[in-house]
Amino acid sequence: MRPAHPTEQAVGMQHYVSDADGVGGRLRAADDHFRVRELERFSTESVDADPGGYPHVVFRATLRGWDTNDFAARVSDALGVSRERVDWAGTKDKYAVTTQLFSVDGVDPDALAALEIDGVDLEVLGRAGRGLEFGDLAGNAFELVVSEPNRPETAAEITDELREFGGRESEDREIGVPNFFGQQRFGSRRPITHEVGLAIARGDWEGAVMAYLGNPADAEPEGTQEARAFLEETRDWEEALDRFPNRLRYERSMLHELAECTGDPDEKTFRAALERVPSNLQRLFVHAAQSYAFNLMLGERLERGLPFDRPVEGDVVCFSDTGSDVPDELVLPDTDRLQRVDERRVGSVTRHCERGRAFVTAPLVGTDTDLADGEQGEIEHNVLEDLGLAPADFDLPDEFHSSGTRRAILVRTDLALESDPLTLSFSLPKGSYATVVLREYLKVDPVDLG
């Protein structure tokens, strides 16, 4: 192992598991250098099906230079319907070419098919009885070009090391990496989302607000840094409103809540300020705290030299999803099917892991979390103790509440490597990050992973 970039270490990714020098370079020099195609698990009826029973029209769109939320708003405007009637299974980045599913409730399929939007190819697929949801996405297939690599020749050596880490060397093209949460989970340029979530879980609503409003980052414009620093020093909410730029609409919304308070804000007011941001961001704060703890647990397991591809006594494993609608490109962990591995079961569960039928897990800690036993249990308890957290701390109000789950600690994928230009093609289950694969190859500042 070798130390990770300092920005990655700050969000719990302490090491690379490959020792070879990175190829260097950067991603997303052009939108078509980052291609993502959803691997779907959602069936539709004919477009001629009864609209009463199947009111949602499903379409597949290939987007160039479109953020998913912005595209959904553009579709709703063009059709003259509420934005709330447009659904999708996975959010994608603007600086990419993405192919994904959308559904719209109660529209004419012909009107949808007739839409002409710059940078969009659209195909109506059929009708469904409900709108798309996150669970309808099995994973994503990626084709990523590395621009201006300094050492492209090391890519093959890195692949060999990751193949060994994955533990199934007979699978010629299969590599494995720790299933870290990538930098995007925390903020690539200003990684503070988990700090907000940790403060929430500790019941420190004021600390959570200040983690979001303060914490100036070098990657931000100078004026923004000055505004955050001013607020940290003065707690002058009204003056800060004049200093924070209009583009920081979530920060300004929080500041409005605090400026409207008579006297010094109390914890109730600070919580109300946090609740000014959209509900999905409220949930993201807590999820980021869980993700940070998860990353730390994986890092500690690496440092102890425990395997990722097979269990040790005390581990909790999950089994693979055996649904008939799982795409051929993927093996999906099913974290609803868990088993604790005692001494008698280590051998049999190891064989399941070798065949891709089971996965060692670590917790995304919530109110329903049962921690592992054995050495992995020590790791989980130690990380939570160091963070000042316990599962019961996630019994939080409204959108901040989380019951928790478990997550596979290893992600495997077949990887194809091409050299001119240096291109990596692979598929990952939903919730796993392409940048967690790419960081092993480039070993650069996470900003260059885009």
GICORGI-V551050 format. One record per residue. N is the residue number from 1. RES is the residue in one letter. SS is DSSP state (helix for helix, strand for strand, loop for the rest). D_CENTER is the distance of its C-alpha to the mean C-alpha in whole Angstrom. Layout:
N;RES;SS;D_CENTER, N;RES;SS;D_CENTER
//
This chain:
1;M;loop;24, 2;R;strand;24, 3;P;strand;22, 4;A;loop;19, 5;H;loop;19, 6;P;helix;20, 7;T;helix;17, 8;E;helix;15, 9;Q;helix;17, 10;A;loop;17, 11;V;loop;13, 12;G;loop;14, 13;M;loop;14, 14;Q;loop;18, 15;H;strand;19, 16;Y;strand;19, 17;V;loop;20, 18;S;loop;22, 19;D;loop;25, 20;A;loop;26, 21;D;loop;26, 22;G;loop;23, 23;V;loop;24, 24;G;loop;23, 25;G;loop;23, 26;R;strand;20, 27;L;loop;18, 28;R;loop;18, 29;A;loop;22, 30;A;loop;22, 31;D;helix;20, 32;D;helix;21, 33;H;helix;20, 34;F;strand;17, 35;R;strand;17, 36;V;strand;15, 37;R;strand;16, 38;E;strand;15, 39;L;strand;16, 40;E;strand;18, 41;R;loop;19, 42;F;loop;21, 43;S;loop;25, 44;T;loop;27, 45;E;strand;31, 46;S;loop;33, 47;V;loop;33, 48;D;loop;37, 49;A;loop;35, 50;D;loop;37, 51;P;loop;35, 52;G;loop;36, 53;G;loop;34, 54;Y;loop;31, 55;P;loop;31, 56;H;strand;27, 57;V;strand;27, 58;V;strand;25, 59;F;strand;24, 60;R;strand;22, 61;A;strand;22, 62;T;strand;21, 63;L;strand;20, 64;R;strand;21, 65;G;loop;20, 66;W;loop;19, 67;D;loop;16, 68;T;helix;15, 69;N;helix;16, 70;D;helix;19, 71;F;helix;20, 72;A;helix;20, 73;A;helix;22, 74;R;helix;25, 75;V;helix;25, 76;S;helix;26, 77;D;helix;28, 78;A;helix;30, 79;L;helix;31, 80;G;loop;32, 81;V;loop;30, 82;S;loop;27, 83;R;helix;24, 84;E;helix;23, 85;R;helix;24, 86;V;strand;22, 87;D;strand;19, 88;W;strand;16, 89;A;loop;13, 90;G;loop;10, 91;T;loop;10, 92;K;loop;11, 93;D;loop;12, 94;K;loop;16, 95;Y;loop;17, 96;A;loop;16, 97;V;strand;18, 98;T;strand;16, 99;T;strand;18, 100;Q;strand;17, 101;L;strand;18, 102;F;strand;20, 103;S;strand;22, 104;V;strand;25, 105;D;strand;27, 106;G;loop;31, 107;V;loop;31, 108;D;loop;34, 109;P;helix;32, 110;D;helix;35, 111;A;helix;34, 112;L;helix;30, 113;A;helix;31, 114;A;loop;34, 115;L;loop;31, 116;E;loop;31, 117;I;loop;28, 118;D;loop;28, 119;G;loop;25, 120;V;strand;25, 121;D;strand;26, 122;L;strand;26, 123;E;strand;27, 124;V;strand;28, 125;L;strand;28, 126;G;strand;29, 127;R;strand;29, 128;A;strand;27, 129;G;loop;28, 130;R;loop;25, 131;G;loop;22, 132;L;loop;19, 133;E;loop;16, 134;F;helix;12, 135;G;helix;14, 136;D;helix;16, 137;L;strand;13, 138;A;strand;14, 139;G;strand;12, 140;N;strand;12, 141;A;strand;15, 142;F;strand;15, 143;E;strand;18, 144;L;strand;18, 145;V;strand;21, 146;V;loop;21, 147;S;strand;24, 148;E;loop;27, 149;P;loop;26, 150;N;loop;28, 151;R;loop;29, 152;P;helix;27, 153;E;helix;30, 154;T;helix;28, 155;A;helix;25, 156;A;helix;27, 157;E;helix;27, 158;I;helix;24, 159;T;helix;23, 160;D;helix;26, 161;E;helix;25, 162;L;helix;21, 163;R;helix;23, 164;E;helix;25, 165;F;helix;22, 166;G;helix;21, 167;G;loop;24, 168;R;loop;26, 169;E;loop;28, 170;S;loop;30, 171;E;loop;27, 172;D;loop;28, 173;R;loop;25, 174;E;strand;22, 175;I;strand;20, 176;G;strand;18, 177;V;strand;15, 178;P;strand;14, 179;N;loop;11, 180;F;loop;9, 181;F;loop;6, 182;G;loop;7, 183;Q;helix;8, 184;Q;helix;7, 185;R;helix;5, 186;F;loop;9, 187;G;loop;11, 188;S;loop;12, 189;R;loop;16, 190;R;loop;16, 191;P;loop;13, 192;I;loop;15, 193;T;helix;12, 194;H;helix;13, 195;E;helix;16, 196;V;helix;17, 197;G;helix;15, 198;L;helix;17, 199;A;helix;20, 200;I;helix;20, 201;A;helix;20, 202;R;loop;23, 203;G;loop;25, 204;D;loop;25, 205;W;helix;24, 206;E;helix;26, 207;G;helix;24, 208;A;helix;21, 209;V;helix;22, 210;M;helix;24, 211;A;helix;21, 212;Y;helix;19, 213;L;helix;23, 214;G;loop;24, 215;N;loop;22, 216;P;loop;23, 217;A;loop;22, 218;D;loop;24, 219;A;loop;21, 220;E;loop;22, 221;P;loop;26, 222;E;helix;29, 223;G;helix;29, 224;T;helix;26, 225;Q;helix;26, 226;E;helix;30, 227;A;helix;29, 228;R;helix;26, 229;A;helix;29, 230;F;helix;32, 231;L;helix;30, 232;E;helix;29, 233;E;helix;33, 234;T;helix;35, 235;R;loop;33, 236;D;loop;34, 237;W;helix;32, 238;E;helix;35, 239;E;helix;35, 240;A;helix;31, 241;L;helix;31, 242;D;helix;34, 243;R;helix;32, 244;F;loop;28, 245;P;loop;27, 246;N;loop;27, 247;R;loop;24, 248;L;loop;22, 249;R;helix;23, 250;Y;helix;21, 251;E;helix;22, 252;R;helix;26, 253;S;helix;25, 254;M;helix;25, 255;L;helix;28, 256;H;helix;30, 257;E;helix;29, 258;L;helix;30, 259;A;helix;33, 260;E;loop;35, 261;C;loop;35, 262;T;loop;39, 263;G;loop;39, 264;D;loop;36, 265;P;loop;33, 266;D;loop;33, 267;E;helix;30, 268;K;helix;30, 269;T;helix;30, 270;F;helix;27, 271;R;helix;25, 272;A;helix;26, 273;A;helix;25, 274;L;helix;21, 275;E;loop;22, 276;R;loop;23, 277;V;loop;19, 278;P;loop;18, 279;S;helix;17, 280;N;helix;13, 281;L;helix;13, 282;Q;helix;15, 283;R;helix;13, 284;L;helix;10, 285;F;helix;12, 286;V;helix;13, 287;H;helix;9, 288;A;helix;9, 289;A;helix;12, 290;Q;helix;12, 291;S;helix;9, 292;Y;helix;12, 293;A;helix;14, 294;F;helix;13, 295;N;helix;12, 296;L;helix;16, 297;M;helix;17, 298;L;helix;16, 299;G;helix;18, 300;E;helix;21, 301;R;helix;21, 302;L;helix;21, 303;E;helix;24, 304;R;loop;26, 305;G;loop;26, 306;L;loop;25, 307;P;loop;24, 308;F;loop;20, 309;D;loop;22, 310;R;loop;24, 311;P;loop;25, 312;V;loop;27, 313;E;loop;29, 314;G;loop;27, 315;D;loop;24, 316;V;strand;22, 317;V;strand;21, 318;C;strand;20, 319;F;strand;21, 320;S;strand;20, 321;D;loop;20, 322;T;loop;23, 323;G;loop;23, 324;S;loop;25, 325;D;loop;23, 326;V;loop;20, 327;P;loop;20, 328;D;loop;22, 329;E;loop;20, 330;L;loop;18, 331;V;loop;18, 332;L;loop;16, 333;P;strand;16, 334;D;strand;17, 335;T;strand;17, 336;D;strand;19, 337;R;strand;22, 338;L;strand;22, 339;Q;strand;25, 340;R;strand;26, 341;V;loop;28, 342;D;loop;31, 343;E;helix;34, 344;R;helix;35, 345;R;helix;32, 346;V;helix;31, 347;G;helix;32, 348;S;helix;32, 349;V;helix;28, 350;T;helix;28, 351;R;helix;29, 352;H;helix;27, 353;C;helix;24, 354;E;helix;26, 355;R;loop;26, 356;G;loop;23, 357;R;loop;23, 358;A;strand;22, 359;F;strand;19, 360;V;strand;19, 361;T;strand;17, 362;A;strand;16, 363;P;strand;15, 364;L;strand;13, 365;V;loop;16, 366;G;loop;18, 367;T;loop;21, 368;D;loop;21, 369;T;loop;20, 370;D;loop;23, 371;L;loop;23, 372;A;loop;24, 373;D;loop;27, 374;G;helix;29, 375;E;helix;27, 376;Q;helix;23, 377;G;helix;25, 378;E;helix;26, 379;I;helix;23, 380;E;helix;21, 381;H;helix;24, 382;N;helix;24, 383;V;helix;21, 384;L;helix;21, 385;E;helix;25, 386;D;helix;24, 387;L;helix;21, 388;G;loop;24, 389;L;loop;22, 390;A;loop;23, 391;P;helix;21, 392;A;helix;24, 393;D;helix;22, 394;F;helix;20, 395;D;loop;22, 396;L;loop;22, 397;P;loop;23, 398;D;helix;22, 399;E;helix;18, 400;F;helix;17, 401;H;loop;19, 402;S;loop;16, 403;S;loop;18, 404;G;loop;15, 405;T;strand;15, 406;R;strand;15, 407;R;strand;12, 408;A;strand;14, 409;I;loop;14, 410;L;strand;15, 411;V;strand;14, 412;R;strand;17, 413;T;strand;17, 414;D;strand;20, 415;L;loop;20, 416;A;strand;23, 417;L;strand;24, 418;E;strand;26, 419;S;strand;28, 420;D;loop;30, 421;P;loop;27, 422;L;strand;25, 423;T;strand;22, 424;L;strand;20, 425;S;strand;19, 426;F;strand;17, 427;S;strand;15, 428;L;strand;12, 429;P;strand;11, 430;K;loop;9, 431;G;loop;5, 432;S;loop;6, 433;Y;loop;6, 434;A;helix;10, 435;T;helix;10, 436;V;helix;10, 437;V;helix;13, 438;L;helix;15, 439;R;helix;15, 440;E;helix;17, 441;Y;helix;19, 442;L;helix;20, 443;K;loop;20, 444;V;loop;20, 445;D;loop;18, 446;P;helix;15, 447;V;helix;16, 448;D;helix;17, 449;L;helix;14, 450;G;loop;13
//
